[in-house]
Each structure stands twice: as structure tokens, then as C-alpha cells.
């Protein structure tokens, strides 16, 4: 028997906020996959992640899904995982047990970006097409004509904003987080790929609460260094996006995250897949319809053309997320200098 803990809301209008600053924040942008029974050749398994019903790591999750300690029914896993992450894990993460524990105050913003399968992805973006014959008439059956589903590598992102890198250590070194939250991560996440980034706000949010965020993971073309790519991306590409994205008034927020994390194994925050990402674009929208209209607009085509000058599009990807704001101490947000 246990007593439940009611969530303390740490976002507007329930919590006190302060105006954002123009200095770039430090962001921990952790790509997440759910602890499911996908074969190892299809998705990476992080060391010590995905636990059985006795709390021990499962070496091959595909062999027996019934032992999965988080959810043994594969038909329910995606739904259960998304619900648990927001309604249980999010509440546990922000619950402070001791009155003198001020470590969480260093967390300025925490969004859960849940990948939205019906939304646009780099492998299936609008305009969409219905299966039809050569004369444009709908086929009488879809059997044999259902296109194979191409699942993105990640199921969501934990997007955490801090004033300095030291604040990350203060939050995650806290005993409550170390002993109760991080062990929970191993049970519910199959893999965690942290991207340590410097955040540049190009189009600030007026509300701090966009419903939909398009996540774009960028890999640079091989002829440029990461530093050179990021300079071009911020100083030359960002003005192009800022000018074009606001023509249709679809884009409510545009952020560049510059990867400042390690590129060599053994360094803090290193992950083999995160190290391949040179930058992340976050584009906020009021709804999915606005996102779809933006992606089919001439402005989006011009942005992609300019982006291709320095971005390896074949090694990059994008997908749609529902943005669930758990913590936000910043309002209003301002453009970075």
C-alpha cells in the first residue's frame, strides 16, 4: 500500500517565471527509444537498459517479450510507454522530497517530445497519395498495396534547458535523481543518446507552449568541420529560415541546437549515434495541419535547397512530435544574440 503524490505544476500559469535572456542556454537533448522487444539488428540496446520482471538487464529483448519488466504485452507497449513517460515518470522527476533540495530550480525548461506516428517524417512527408490504378481510380482493396512502415530510430526526446553545464551536474547528481529516477530510466528506455548542445533561439515563442514540434537531426557534409558547419548554419542559414518561415505564419518557434558534446568514446555524454548529429532544428507549430501546410509550401522547398548546401540530407532525418511541457520557468522567450 502506498500514498500517491499529486503533481506540482512547474509551468505557466501555475509557476513563477522570468524573462528569458539573450545568452544561449545549455541544453541536454536526449534521444530516447522505448524498452520494447525489437530485434538487436534493428535497434541499438543501451548497456544495462531494458529490464526483466526481476530487474535484471535483458540481453536480447526479442527472445521473450513476456519477461519485459515494463510492459510484457507488445500490442500495448507504445501506448503504455507514452502514457507512463508523461503521467508517471514526468511527475516522479519533478517531485522534490526534501524542503531544502533546491537542485531542480536549476532546470529552466523540460519538454517531453513524444514522436507522433501520424505526423510527417523524412521518409513519408506530405503531399500524401492514396493507392490508385493508372486512371486514378481507387483500388478495390488495400491488401497487397500497404506501404511498408519505416520507423524512425527514436521514439521521443527529453529536452532540458539549463543556464550552464554545471547546472546539469547539480540536477543529475542529486541523490533523489541518482537513486530513484535514473534506475527507472533503465527500465523504460531501451537506449538514451544525449546531445549536449548550445541553444540559439532564432524565432522566439510567444507562448512557450507550441503543441507540435518538428525535430530535424542534421549531419554536415563531410568536407566541412563541425565548427565551420555550425557557423554557416547560424550566421547564413538561420536568416534564410527566419525570413522564409514566417511568410505563411506557420512557424511559431525556430531553435538551433549546436552539438558541443564529445566525438570520442569514453568522454562524458558520448553516444555513438548522438556524436553523428552536428545540430538539431526545432520548429514549433500550433497544430499538425500547419506543419503539413508548411512542408508543402514554396518556403519549405527554398529552405531545404539552401540547407542542402552544407547538410548531408541522406544522413539527416526529421519527425513530428507532440510537445508536452513539464517545466518552464522562462516567459517570455527572447531571441539569442
N, C-alpha and C positions, 0 to 999 in steps of 0.2 A: 504494500500500500504506500502511495506517495501523494504529496500535495503538489498540485500544478502551479506553475509560475505564469502570471499574466505578463504579456509582452509590454515593455515600456517603449513607447514610440519615440524615436530619435530623429524625426524628420518634420519639416514644416507641415501643418501649422502647430504641431504638438511639441516641438522643441525649440529652444532658443537658438538663433542663427546669427551669423555675422557676415558682412560683405566679403566676397572673395577678393583676393589680391591679384596683382598682375604678374607676380613672380610664378614661374612654372612649379607646380606641385610634383612630388614624387608619388608614383603610382605603382602598386603591385597588382598586376593584371594576370590573374591565374586562370589559365585554360583548364577546363575540367571535363572528365568523362565519367559516366556513371559506372558503378561497380556491377556490371552485368556479366553474362556468360558468353560474350563474343569470343571467338577463337583468337589465339595469340597472334596468328599471322595477319589478322585484320585490324587489331587494335593493341597498342602497347599496354603492358601491365606494369604500373609503378611498383618499385620494390616495397614489399610489406603491405600492399594495398589489396583490397577485396578479401574479406574475411569470411570464414565459415561460421556455422552456428555455435562453435566453441571459441570464437575469437581468434582463430589461427589463420595465417595467410593461405589462400588457395593458390596453388602453383599453376593450375590450368583450369580456369573458370568454366571452360566449355565441356569438361568431362561430366560434371554432375551439378546442374543448376540447383538441385534440391538442397544442397549444402550451403548455398549463399546466405550468409547471416543477415544481410539487409533485406532482401526480398527473394524468396525461392520460386515464385511464380513468374516466369519470363513474360507472360502476357500482361502483367501488371507493372513491370519494372519501371518503364519510362514514366508513367503517370505517378507512381508511388514516389519515385526519386524526386521528381519536380516538386510534388506537394511537400515532402519531408524537408527538402532543402530550404524552402521558404518558411513553412509554418512551424517547423521544429528546430532545425539547425540554425536558422537565422535568429530565432528567439534565444536559443542557448548561447550563441556567440555574443549577443549584446546584453546578456543578463550578468550584472555585476553582483557578486555575493557579499563583498565587504565594503562598508561605507567609506573607508579610506582608500579604496582602489580607484585611482584616477587615470589609469593607463588607457582606458577606452576613449577618454576625452581627446587623445591624440589622433584618433581616427576621424577624419573630417568628412568622409563620404564613403558609403558602402552600398554598391548596387549589385544585385544578382541579375545577370543577363542570361535568361533561360532561352536556349535555342528553340525557335518556333518553326516546327517542321513544315507547315503550310506556306511559310514565307519564302521570299526569293533567296536563292543561293547562287554561287558562281557556276554551279553545274546545271541549274534549272531556274532561269530568270525570265521575267516577262519580256515580250508577249508570250502567252501560253497558247497551245494548239490542241484541239480535240482530234482524235483519230478519225480519219475520213478516207473515202475512196478517191480515185483520180478526178471524179466530177464534183468533189466537195460534199458528198452526201455522207452522213454519219454511218459508221459501220454498225451492223445489227447486233454485234456482240463485242465486248472488250477482251474476251478470252483470247489469249494469244497475241494481244496487242498492248498489254500493260507494260509500260516502260520500266526498266529496272531502276530501282531507287538507289541513288548514290548518296550515302550518308556522310556528312562532314565528319572530320576527325574528332570534333569536340561537341559536348552537349550543353555547354554553358561557360560562363566566366564569372569569377568573383573579382569585382572591380573596386579596389580600395585606394582612397586618396589620403596622402599624408603631407605634412609641411616639409619634413626632412626624412632622409633614410633612417636616422636614429629613432624616429617615431615608430617605424616598422618593428624594430627590435623591442621597443618598450611594450608594444601591444602583444607581440607573439612570444615574448619571453615571460609574460605574466604566468604565474603558476596555474591559474584557472584555465587559461588557454592551453598551456602545455599538457596538463593532466586530464582535461575533460573535452576540449574541443578538437585538438589535433588527433587524438586517438579515434574520435568519431569520423574524422576525415578519411582515415584508412578503411573504415567500414563502408562508407557510402560512395567514395570516389575510387574509380579504377586507376586513375592517373591524375596528377596535378602538374601542370607545366607553368611555372611562374615566370612572368616577364616583368623585370624591373625597368621602369620607364620614367622619363621626364615628360610631363604633360604640358602641351601647348593648346590653349583654348583659342580657336580661330573664330568661330561663331558662338558666342556665349548663349546659354539657355536663358530664356526669360522666366521660365517656371521652375527649372531644376527637376522636372518630372515628366520627361517625354515617355510616352507609352511604348514606343518601338525604337530599337537601336540597331542599325546595320553595322556589323562588325566586319572590318576588312583587314586581313592579315597580309602585310606586304613583305615581299622578298626583293631585294635590289638586284639589278642586273650585275653580272659578275665583274664587269670592267671598273666598277666604282667601289670605293671603300664604304663602310657603313657611315663613317663621319661625313664623307662627301655626299652620299645619298641623302642623309638627314638634313644637311644644309640646303641642298637643292629642294627637297620636299617642303621644308618650312618657308624658305625665302622666295622660291619661284613657283612651286606648285600650289601652296596654300592660297596665295592671292587669286589664282585662277579658279580654284574651287569656291572661294568666298564670293567671287563675282558671279559665277555661273549658277551656283547652288541656290542663291537667293532670288533668282529671276522668277521662279514659279512659286516661291514662298513655301516650298515643301519642307526644306531642311530647317529644323528648329535649333540644331546644335551641331557643331563640327569640331572635333578634337583630334589632335595628332598625339600619339604616344610614341616617343622615341626610345627604342630599346637601349638602355645603358647597362644591361646585365652582362654576365660573363659569356665568353665564347669558347671557353676551355673547360673540360671536365675537371671536377674537383673543387671548383670555385663556388662560393655561396650563391644560391639561386640558379645554379646551372641545371639545364634540362636540354637534352639533345634536340628536341623539336622546337622549344622556345628559342634556342640560340639561333635558329634559322630565320626567325622573324626579325626584320630590321625596324619595322614600325607597324603601328596599328591605327587605323582610322575608325572613329566612332561618329556616325551620323544619326542624329535623333529626328524622329518623325512623330506626328500626332497620332497616326494610325497606319495600318498596313496599306490601305488604298493610296495614301500619299506617297509611301515608299515605292509602290509599283508604278505610279504615275511618274515619279521622279526617274526611275530606272529606264523608262521608255521615252524620256524627254531628250531633245537635242542637247540640252545642257549636260546630261549624264554622259552622252556619247562624246562630247568635247572633253569632259573631264577624264574619261578613260583614255582618250587619244593622247592627251598631254601626260597622263600618268605613265603610259607605256614607254615614254622616252627613257625613264630610269628604273621602272619596275618590271621585274620578271613575272609577267602575268601567269605563266604556266605554273610557277612555284608559289603563287599567291592564291588566296581564296576569300570569299565573303559569305556570310549567312545572316539571317534575321533573328533577332532576339526580342523577347518581351522583357522590358526593363522594370525590375521590381526594386524600388528604392527603400532600403532598410535604414540607413543612416545618412543624414545630410545636414551638416552644420553650416553650409555655405549658401547664402542668398542675399543679394543677387550674385550671380557669377559674372565675372568680367573677362574681357579679352586679355590674353597673355601678351606681354611686351617682347 
